[in-house]
Amino acid sequence: MSDPPALGPDGFRALYRRLRAAGPSPRGALDRITPELVRQAAGEVRSGRTVSMAAPVETRQEPDDPDPARHWLTAPVPPASAAEGLHFALDRLAMNIHGDADSHLDALCHVIWEGTLYGGTPLSALTTYGATALSVDLARDGITGRGVLLDIPGLYGVPWLEPGAQVTAEDLRAAEAAQNVRVGPGDLLFVRVGHRRRRRAMGPWDAAQARAGLHPGALEFLAEREVAVLGCDSNSDAAPGTIPGVAFPVHVLAIHAMGVHLLDYLQFEDLVPLCAERGRWSFLCVVAPLRIPGGTGSPVNPIAIL
């Protein structure tokens, strides 16, 4: 991998200013996905095969998931009570939307930086009943477009990147060249670092303290290509961080500066072999977050249609 360029606090703030120079849009970078681009993305479908890019919801406490989702059957209780006649099995799910295990979407109201939300929206938009602006409701009609998967471990012939590794813009361009694909305006960009494969092979670890991700400078690649959405099989930010006082620089740049929705902790292990087999790393992608009024995010199951 290319060596990540050094970026201190002053350099980060200069990068932030460059990336937000274009000014805010009502729906952030989602406004880049035009009906014409969606129509073109439908042309990516060849076989009609569908593949999930979400991981199963975790319900067991693990080092990377100290507050796991809770899922339980609420009826029939006890099961023997349903021995005769008509009954319905019912269940309930409670979960922390933002964490280091479950696949989820970050809304534009998720990141607070220097006392504001994206586009200078005041903090008063965040209330005990939810966000009154920039919530996940911006994506209520779904996010549909051309997905592009860049496989960084595959580029370097390794199963995964080790925790702490940072993917640079040069890595993204090298993956494009190796995979014969080019990221373009309105695309949903997915970057594989191999987090899920490592977790499956070696077991869960405290991903809050150590994980592979993107170097903040890689966001200039997204700005240059006018990407609409960024998804990763980690949370896009590497840990430990390298910029004092900014633990999640990619989140700050993507969401707060650029208005780019993030998809965190996806899984690409089912999709990678299919893309490699067909020699195509682009596809139609459909993301349908839950309609949570005022929500700062949503559990999500992105679908690649090949």
C-alpha positions as a LaTeX table, in Angstrom:
\begin{tabular}{lrrr}
\hline
Residue & $x$ (\AA) & $y$ (\AA) & $z$ (\AA) \\
\hline
Met1 & 0.00 & 0.00 & 0.00 \\
Ser2 & 1.06 & 3.59 & $-0.52$ \\
Asp3 & 2.25 & 5.42 & 2.57 \\
Pro4 & $-0.48$ & 7.70 & 3.99 \\
Pro5 & 0.54 & 11.35 & 3.74 \\
Ala6 & 1.08 & 13.14 & 7.04 \\
Leu7 & $-1.88$ & 15.33 & 7.98 \\
Gly8 & $-1.88$ & 17.35 & 11.18 \\
Pro9 & $-4.67$ & 19.47 & 12.69 \\
Asp10 & $-3.92$ & 22.47 & 10.47 \\
Gly11 & $-3.79$ & 20.32 & 7.35 \\
Phe12 & $-7.06$ & 18.67 & 8.30 \\
Arg13 & $-8.82$ & 22.02 & 8.69 \\
Ala14 & $-7.47$ & 23.18 & 5.34 \\
Leu15 & $-8.75$ & 19.96 & 3.76 \\
Tyr16 & $-12.13$ & 20.49 & 5.43 \\
Arg17 & $-12.38$ & 23.99 & 3.98 \\
Arg18 & $-11.54$ & 22.76 & 0.47 \\
Leu19 & $-14.12$ & 19.99 & 0.58 \\
Arg20 & $-16.96$ & 22.19 & 1.80 \\
Ala21 & $-16.21$ & 25.01 & $-0.67$ \\
Ala22 & $-18.99$ & 23.94 & $-3.04$ \\
Gly23 & $-21.69$ & 24.79 & $-0.49$ \\
Pro24 & $-24.58$ & 22.69 & 0.85 \\
Ser25 & $-27.40$ & 21.04 & $-1.12$ \\
Pro26 & $-30.85$ & 20.26 & 0.35 \\
Arg27 & $-30.21$ & 16.50 & 0.41 \\
Gly28 & $-26.44$ & 16.67 & 0.48 \\
Ala29 & $-24.61$ & 14.59 & $-2.10$ \\
Leu30 & $-27.77$ & 12.54 & $-2.74$ \\
Asp31 & $-28.79$ & 15.39 & $-5.04$ \\
Arg32 & $-26.10$ & 14.12 & $-7.41$ \\
Ile33 & $-28.18$ & 11.02 & $-8.16$ \\
Thr34 & $-30.43$ & 12.24 & $-10.96$ \\
Pro35 & $-33.28$ & 10.25 & $-12.53$ \\
Glu36 & $-31.13$ & 9.93 & $-15.65$ \\
Leu37 & $-28.28$ & 8.39 & $-13.63$ \\
Val38 & $-30.71$ & 5.93 & $-12.03$ \\
Arg39 & $-31.96$ & 4.95 & $-15.47$ \\
Gln40 & $-28.38$ & 4.44 & $-16.63$ \\
Ala41 & $-27.60$ & 2.40 & $-13.51$ \\
Ala42 & $-30.40$ & $-0.01$ & $-14.41$ \\
Gly43 & $-28.32$ & $-0.85$ & $-17.48$ \\
Glu44 & $-25.70$ & $-2.41$ & $-15.18$ \\
Val45 & $-27.98$ & $-5.41$ & $-14.64$ \\
Arg46 & $-26.93$ & $-8.47$ & $-16.65$ \\
Ser47 & $-27.96$ & $-11.65$ & $-14.80$ \\
Gly48 & $-30.59$ & $-10.20$ & $-12.45$ \\
Arg49 & $-28.87$ & $-11.80$ & $-9.47$ \\
Thr50 & $-29.23$ & $-9.99$ & $-6.14$ \\
Val51 & $-26.64$ & $-9.94$ & $-3.34$ \\
Ser52 & $-26.90$ & $-8.46$ & 0.13 \\
Met53 & $-24.11$ & $-6.19$ & 1.34 \\
Ala54 & $-25.29$ & $-6.22$ & 4.97 \\
Ala55 & $-24.06$ & $-8.36$ & 7.83 \\
Pro56 & $-26.52$ & $-10.30$ & 10.03 \\
Val57 & $-27.70$ & $-8.28$ & 13.03 \\
Glu58 & $-25.58$ & $-9.18$ & 16.07 \\
Thr59 & $-27.41$ & $-10.16$ & 19.26 \\
Arg60 & $-24.48$ & $-11.51$ & 21.27 \\
Gln61 & $-22.20$ & $-9.30$ & 23.32 \\
Glu62 & $-18.74$ & $-9.15$ & 21.77 \\
Pro63 & $-15.63$ & $-6.95$ & 22.16 \\
Asp64 & $-16.79$ & $-4.81$ & 19.23 \\
Asp65 & $-20.43$ & $-4.85$ & 20.30 \\
Pro66 & $-20.82$ & $-4.21$ & 24.05 \\
Asp67 & $-24.45$ & $-3.13$ & 23.57 \\
Pro68 & $-25.80$ & $-5.66$ & 21.06 \\
Ala69 & $-29.24$ & $-5.69$ & 19.53 \\
Arg70 & $-31.91$ & $-7.53$ & 21.48 \\
His71 & $-34.32$ & $-9.76$ & 19.62 \\
Trp72 & $-36.94$ & $-11.84$ & 21.36 \\
Leu73 & $-40.22$ & $-13.64$ & 20.74 \\
Thr74 & $-43.17$ & $-11.86$ & 22.34 \\
Ala75 & $-45.83$ & $-14.40$ & 21.41 \\
Pro76 & $-46.90$ & $-17.09$ & 21.87 \\
Val77 & $-45.80$ & $-17.23$ & 25.51 \\
Pro78 & $-45.43$ & $-20.01$ & 26.44 \\
Pro79 & $-45.24$ & $-21.76$ & 23.04 \\
Ala80 & $-47.46$ & $-24.56$ & 24.33 \\
Ser81 & $-50.37$ & $-22.08$ & 24.55 \\
Ala82 & $-50.62$ & $-22.14$ & 20.75 \\
Ala83 & $-51.27$ & $-25.86$ & 20.51 \\
Glu84 & $-54.81$ & $-25.43$ & 19.11 \\
Gly85 & $-56.47$ & $-22.87$ & 16.86 \\
Leu86 & $-54.98$ & $-19.83$ & 15.13 \\
His87 & $-52.10$ & $-17.93$ & 16.68 \\
Phe88 & $-49.32$ & $-15.61$ & 15.48 \\
Ala89 & $-45.64$ & $-15.70$ & 16.30 \\
Leu90 & $-44.54$ & $-12.14$ & 17.20 \\
Asp91 & $-41.15$ & $-10.67$ & 17.99 \\
Arg92 & $-39.45$ & $-7.43$ & 18.96 \\
Leu93 & $-36.10$ & $-5.88$ & 18.00 \\
Ala94 & $-34.22$ & $-3.18$ & 19.91 \\
Met95 & $-30.83$ & $-1.97$ & 18.74 \\
Asn96 & $-28.22$ & 0.74 & 18.89 \\
Ile97 & $-28.20$ & 2.03 & 15.31 \\
His98 & $-24.64$ & 3.38 & 15.48 \\
Gly99 & $-22.03$ & 0.89 & 16.62 \\
Asp100 & $-19.07$ & $-1.19$ & 15.47 \\
Ala101 & $-20.87$ & $-4.37$ & 14.46 \\
Asp102 & $-24.20$ & $-3.86$ & 12.69 \\
Ser103 & $-24.61$ & $-2.52$ & 9.14 \\
His104 & $-26.18$ & 0.93 & 9.20 \\
Leu105 & $-26.57$ & 4.24 & 7.40 \\
Asp106 & $-25.42$ & 7.54 & 8.95 \\
Ala107 & $-27.77$ & 10.45 & 8.30 \\
Leu108 & $-26.48$ & 13.98 & 7.74 \\
Cys109 & $-27.56$ & 14.99 & 11.26 \\
His110 & $-25.25$ & 12.37 & 12.79 \\
Val111 & $-22.06$ & 14.46 & 12.90 \\
Ile112 & $-21.68$ & 17.60 & 15.01 \\
Trp113 & $-18.54$ & 19.60 & 14.21 \\
Glu114 & $-17.59$ & 22.93 & 15.73 \\
Gly115 & $-21.11$ & 23.40 & 17.07 \\
Thr116 & $-23.08$ & 22.86 & 13.84 \\
Leu117 & $-24.46$ & 20.17 & 11.57 \\
Tyr118 & $-23.99$ & 19.87 & 7.80 \\
Gly119 & $-24.48$ & 23.12 & 5.92 \\
Gly120 & $-24.26$ & 25.21 & 9.09 \\
Thr121 & $-27.54$ & 23.81 & 10.42 \\
Pro122 & $-27.80$ & 24.83 & 14.11 \\
Leu123 & $-27.77$ & 22.29 & 16.92 \\
Ser124 & $-31.31$ & 23.33 & 17.83 \\
Ala125 & $-32.35$ & 20.94 & 15.03 \\
Leu126 & $-31.53$ & 18.09 & 17.43 \\
Thr127 & $-34.35$ & 17.57 & 19.93 \\
Thr128 & $-35.30$ & 14.83 & 22.36 \\
Tyr129 & $-37.90$ & 13.71 & 19.81 \\
Gly130 & $-35.41$ & 13.47 & 16.97 \\
Ala131 & $-33.77$ & 15.70 & 14.39 \\
Thr132 & $-35.95$ & 18.33 & 12.73 \\
Ala133 & $-33.53$ & 18.65 & 9.82 \\
Leu134 & $-31.06$ & 16.41 & 7.93 \\
Ser135 & $-32.55$ & 13.22 & 9.38 \\
Val136 & $-32.62$ & 9.84 & 7.68 \\
Asp137 & $-35.93$ & 10.98 & 6.20 \\
Leu138 & $-33.89$ & 12.62 & 3.44 \\
Ala139 & $-33.47$ & 9.08 & 2.07 \\
Arg140 & $-37.12$ & 8.07 & 2.58 \\
Asp141 & $-37.56$ & 7.23 & $-1.11$ \\
Gly142 & $-34.51$ & 4.99 & $-1.04$ \\
Ile143 & $-31.07$ & 5.43 & $-2.54$ \\
Thr144 & $-30.78$ & 3.84 & $-5.97$ \\
Gly145 & $-27.86$ & 4.22 & $-8.32$ \\
Arg146 & $-24.70$ & 2.75 & $-9.75$ \\
Gly147 & $-22.62$ & 0.99 & $-7.15$ \\
Val148 & $-18.87$ & 0.53 & $-7.56$ \\
Leu149 & $-16.86$ & $-1.78$ & $-5.30$ \\
Leu150 & $-13.11$ & $-1.20$ & $-4.93$ \\
Asp151 & $-11.39$ & $-4.19$ & $-3.32$ \\
Ile152 & $-8.23$ & $-2.86$ & $-1.66$ \\
Pro153 & $-7.02$ & $-6.15$ & $-0.09$ \\
Gly154 & $-7.60$ & $-7.83$ & $-3.46$ \\
Leu155 & $-5.44$ & $-5.17$ & $-5.09$ \\
Tyr156 & $-2.50$ & $-6.12$ & $-2.86$ \\
Gly157 & $-3.12$ & $-9.87$ & $-2.78$ \\
Val158 & $-4.00$ & $-10.11$ & 0.91 \\
Pro159 & $-7.23$ & $-11.31$ & 2.59 \\
Trp160 & $-7.67$ & $-8.11$ & 4.59 \\
Leu161 & $-5.95$ & $-4.92$ & 5.69 \\
Glu162 & $-4.65$ & $-4.99$ & 9.22 \\
Pro163 & $-6.24$ & $-2.67$ & 11.80 \\
Gly164 & $-4.78$ & 0.82 & 11.60 \\
Ala165 & $-4.16$ & 0.67 & 7.83 \\
Gln166 & $-5.35$ & 3.72 & 5.91 \\
Val167 & $-6.56$ & 3.62 & 2.30 \\
Thr168 & $-5.31$ & 6.60 & 0.30 \\
Ala169 & $-6.61$ & 8.25 & $-2.86$ \\
Glu170 & $-3.71$ & 6.59 & $-4.69$ \\
Asp171 & $-4.93$ & 3.19 & $-3.48$ \\
Leu172 & $-8.42$ & 3.94 & $-4.79$ \\
Arg173 & $-7.07$ & 4.94 & $-8.19$ \\
Ala174 & $-4.86$ & 1.84 & $-8.32$ \\
Ala175 & $-7.87$ & $-0.36$ & $-7.54$ \\
Glu176 & $-9.83$ & 1.34 & $-10.33$ \\
Ala177 & $-7.07$ & 0.56 & $-12.80$ \\
Ala178 & $-6.67$ & $-3.04$ & $-11.64$ \\
Gln179 & $-10.42$ & $-3.68$ & $-11.76$ \\
Asn180 & $-10.97$ & $-1.80$ & $-15.02$ \\
Val181 & $-13.66$ & 0.42 & $-13.55$ \\
Arg182 & $-13.99$ & 4.17 & $-13.00$ \\
Val183 & $-15.95$ & 5.90 & $-10.26$ \\
Gly184 & $-18.14$ & 8.68 & $-11.62$ \\
Pro185 & $-20.66$ & 11.36 & $-10.65$ \\
Gly186 & $-23.56$ & 10.16 & $-8.52$ \\
Asp187 & $-21.99$ & 6.75 & $-7.85$ \\
Leu188 & $-22.36$ & 4.81 & $-4.61$ \\
Leu189 & $-18.74$ & 3.98 & $-3.80$ \\
Phe190 & $-18.02$ & 0.90 & $-1.70$ \\
Val191 & $-14.51$ & 0.36 & $-0.33$ \\
Arg192 & $-13.54$ & $-3.07$ & 0.97 \\
Val193 & $-10.81$ & $-3.25$ & 3.62 \\
Gly194 & $-11.58$ & $-6.86$ & 4.60 \\
His195 & $-12.86$ & $-6.07$ & 8.11 \\
Arg196 & $-15.62$ & $-8.68$ & 7.96 \\
Arg197 & $-13.36$ & $-11.41$ & 6.63 \\
Arg198 & $-10.82$ & $-10.75$ & 9.39 \\
Arg199 & $-13.58$ & $-10.78$ & 12.02 \\
Arg200 & $-14.88$ & $-14.10$ & 10.74 \\
Ala201 & $-11.40$ & $-15.67$ & 10.59 \\
Met202 & $-9.95$ & $-14.33$ & 13.85 \\
Gly203 & $-13.00$ & $-13.49$ & 15.92 \\
Pro204 & $-14.32$ & $-10.11$ & 17.07 \\
Trp205 & $-11.99$ & $-7.54$ & 18.60 \\
Asp206 & $-12.42$ & $-4.01$ & 19.95 \\
Ala207 & $-12.86$ & $-2.29$ & 16.60 \\
Ala208 & $-13.36$ & 1.05 & 18.32 \\
Gln209 & $-9.66$ & 1.00 & 19.12 \\
Ala210 & $-8.21$ & $-0.70$ & 16.03 \\
Arg211 & $-9.61$ & $-0.94$ & 12.50 \\
Ala212 & $-8.64$ & $-0.29$ & 8.91 \\
Gly213 & $-10.28$ & 2.59 & 7.07 \\
Leu214 & $-9.73$ & 5.50 & 4.73 \\
His215 & $-7.13$ & 8.22 & 5.04 \\
Pro216 & $-8.84$ & 11.64 & 5.28 \\
Gly217 & $-7.06$ & 12.72 & 2.11 \\
Ala218 & $-8.95$ & 10.00 & 0.21 \\
Leu219 & $-12.04$ & 12.21 & 0.47 \\
Glu220 & $-10.53$ & 14.46 & $-2.20$ \\
Phe221 & $-10.96$ & 11.50 & $-4.58$ \\
Leu222 & $-14.66$ & 11.39 & $-3.67$ \\
Ala223 & $-15.01$ & 15.13 & $-4.24$ \\
Glu224 & $-13.18$ & 14.94 & $-7.57$ \\
Arg225 & $-15.45$ & 12.12 & $-8.79$ \\
Glu226 & $-18.63$ & 13.65 & $-7.27$ \\
Val227 & $-19.53$ & 10.51 & $-5.33$ \\
Ala228 & $-23.02$ & 10.45 & $-3.77$ \\
Val229 & $-22.60$ & 7.79 & $-1.03$ \\
Leu230 & $-19.64$ & 6.09 & 0.64 \\
Gly231 & $-19.88$ & 2.59 & 2.13 \\
Cys232 & $-17.22$ & 0.48 & 3.81 \\
Asp233 & $-16.98$ & $-2.86$ & 5.60 \\
Ser234 & $-15.48$ & $-0.98$ & 8.56 \\
Asn235 & $-16.81$ & 2.46 & 9.50 \\
Ser236 & $-14.65$ & 4.29 & 6.91 \\
Asp237 & $-12.45$ & 5.84 & 9.63 \\
Ala238 & $-9.26$ & 4.03 & 10.60 \\
Ala239 & $-8.31$ & 3.58 & 14.25 \\
Pro240 & $-6.26$ & 4.60 & 16.04 \\
Gly241 & $-6.69$ & 8.06 & 14.58 \\
Thr242 & $-3.71$ & 10.16 & 13.58 \\
Ile243 & $-5.18$ & 13.67 & 13.87 \\
Pro244 & $-5.17$ & 14.99 & 17.45 \\
Gly245 & $-8.61$ & 16.01 & 18.60 \\
Val246 & $-10.42$ & 14.52 & 15.61 \\
Ala247 & $-11.24$ & 10.87 & 16.25 \\
Phe248 & $-13.41$ & 10.44 & 13.14 \\
Pro249 & $-11.97$ & 12.72 & 10.43 \\
Val250 & $-13.57$ & 10.83 & 7.53 \\
His251 & $-17.00$ & 11.19 & 9.17 \\
Val252 & $-16.41$ & 14.92 & 9.63 \\
Leu253 & $-15.29$ & 15.40 & 6.04 \\
Ala254 & $-17.84$ & 13.14 & 4.36 \\
Ile255 & $-20.95$ & 14.04 & 6.33 \\
His256 & $-20.33$ & 17.52 & 7.71 \\
Ala257 & $-18.26$ & 19.04 & 4.91 \\
Met258 & $-19.53$ & 17.18 & 1.82 \\
Gly259 & $-23.02$ & 15.97 & 2.74 \\
Val260 & $-22.15$ & 12.37 & 1.84 \\
His261 & $-24.21$ & 9.72 & 3.61 \\
Leu262 & $-22.07$ & 6.91 & 5.03 \\
Leu263 & $-22.84$ & 3.20 & 5.13 \\
Asp264 & $-20.86$ & 1.59 & 7.95 \\
Tyr265 & $-19.90$ & $-2.02$ & 8.68 \\
Leu266 & $-21.22$ & $-3.58$ & 5.50 \\
Gln267 & $-19.99$ & $-6.95$ & 4.23 \\
Phe268 & $-18.73$ & $-7.63$ & 0.74 \\
Glu269 & $-17.60$ & $-11.24$ & 1.04 \\
Asp270 & $-20.59$ & $-12.55$ & $-0.95$ \\
Leu271 & $-20.25$ & $-9.89$ & $-3.63$ \\
Val272 & $-16.49$ & $-9.94$ & $-4.31$ \\
Pro273 & $-16.30$ & $-13.41$ & $-5.93$ \\
Leu274 & $-19.27$ & $-12.65$ & $-8.17$ \\
Cys275 & $-17.72$ & $-9.38$ & $-9.34$ \\
Ala276 & $-14.39$ & $-11.12$ & $-9.93$ \\
Glu277 & $-16.04$ & $-13.96$ & $-11.84$ \\
Arg278 & $-17.89$ & $-11.62$ & $-14.20$ \\
Gly279 & $-15.02$ & $-9.15$ & $-14.46$ \\
Arg280 & $-17.35$ & $-6.28$ & $-13.59$ \\
Trp281 & $-17.16$ & $-4.25$ & $-10.39$ \\
Ser282 & $-20.13$ & $-1.98$ & $-11.01$ \\
Phe283 & $-23.79$ & $-2.86$ & $-10.47$ \\
Leu284 & $-27.21$ & $-1.45$ & $-9.77$ \\
Cys285 & $-27.54$ & $-0.78$ & $-6.03$ \\
Val286 & $-30.66$ & $-0.22$ & $-3.95$ \\
Val287 & $-30.55$ & 1.01 & $-0.33$ \\
Ala288 & $-33.82$ & 1.30 & 1.61 \\
Pro289 & $-33.36$ & 2.75 & 5.11 \\
Leu290 & $-36.24$ & 2.59 & 7.58 \\
Arg291 & $-38.46$ & 5.66 & 7.79 \\
Ile292 & $-37.54$ & 6.70 & 11.33 \\
Pro293 & $-38.92$ & 10.21 & 11.99 \\
Gly294 & $-36.03$ & 12.41 & 13.08 \\
Gly295 & $-33.61$ & 9.47 & 12.98 \\
Thr296 & $-29.83$ & 9.99 & 12.95 \\
Gly297 & $-29.46$ & 6.79 & 10.95 \\
Ser298 & $-31.00$ & 3.43 & 10.21 \\
Pro299 & $-30.14$ & $-0.24$ & 10.07 \\
Val300 & $-29.81$ & $-1.05$ & 6.40 \\
Asn301 & $-29.50$ & $-3.89$ & 3.91 \\
Pro302 & $-28.00$ & $-2.60$ & 0.64 \\
Ile303 & $-28.69$ & $-4.86$ & $-2.32$ \\
Ala304 & $-26.39$ & $-5.22$ & $-5.33$ \\
Ile305 & $-28.19$ & $-6.28$ & $-8.50$ \\
Leu306 & $-25.80$ & $-7.81$ & $-11.03$ \\
\hline
\end{tabular}
